[in-house]
């Protein structure tokens, strides 16, 4: 923080403004990957680039996962570049395992993440720079790597009668364990991996008395492996949407659900028997247009998240289709801005690759402004 403070300059309103080449917003998988490649390119954390994270501690969105999601049960945990994730205790909560790993990673590469910092807005600044306004001050930067993910924007669809329900409604972001639903009937809404994980957990001893799973479309369980060829085809399909300026699809809508051994067993026991989504909500449950009704104590919305990009609104990056049009990770409307963990780079593996390619482009952008190239790292 001292190096950043030393670079402060007065802004147009007289307030001090810190000067840096690059700002990284978010310190989850994508943000730390980008910070690593900036560090590897010879940029200094705290002076040449600064990393903001609004979370209270290392771990990205993993730190907020429900405690009963152990490391053994977690899907999608992948090593960050330059340091393997090894030795994680399978019986510990994934939030602890990943949080500890991210902390070691930040320390190993001296990434100097500033937290908790809330980025309120990014807007056009002076001299072709970007003005990053936070609750810890304002920074003037030449480029922005945005890696804010989706956890802060849980999506809750609306159904008629929703406000009349007398039971409990919650999103997966607020789920903490199956024990609090003991003896209750829980309707789980959503067709993604989280819905499947929660249904299996709720049906363990000590959990819900009954569960009902409803989805808009029939779930597709994929028995074949998610190999590299399949992964490339998935990325290509998601990439096509963001290149058109359309909001990215959910990963599961493209990949289907992994039919692991645990999932196959749950299907055999009837735990993952799916019903079409209801048409309205009643005070005591849910109802379908054909007149069928179902009493319920809890509606658990496993309906996903949306990209947390509100702070970028002053830059007017969205297209008519509602999304942000990208070329790779670079925003087409503003080449100073890259979105990591958005669209094709939303997976943990994709985030690592995106960090590398985005930093390569950022280095070229900075070099073009300076008239001299940045140092090329060995290897």
Secondary structure, DSSP 8 states (H G I E B T S, - for coil): -HHHHHTEEE-TTSSEEEE-SEEEE--SHHHHHHHHHHHHTT--BTTTEEEE--SSSSSGGGGGS-TT-BTTT------BTTB------TTSBHHHHHHHHHHHHHHHTT---B-S--EEEEEE-GGG-EEEEETTEEEEESEEEE---STT-B-----BTGGG--SEEEEGGG---GGGGBT-EEEEE--SHHHHHHHHHHTSTTSBSEEEEEESS---EE-S---HHHHHHHHHHHHHHHHTTB----HHHHH-EE--HHHHHHHHTTTT-EEE--SEEETTEEE-TTS-EEE-SEEEE---B----GGGGGG--B-TTBSB-EETTEETTEEEEEESSSGGG-SHHHHHHHHHHHHHHHHHHHHHHHTS-------
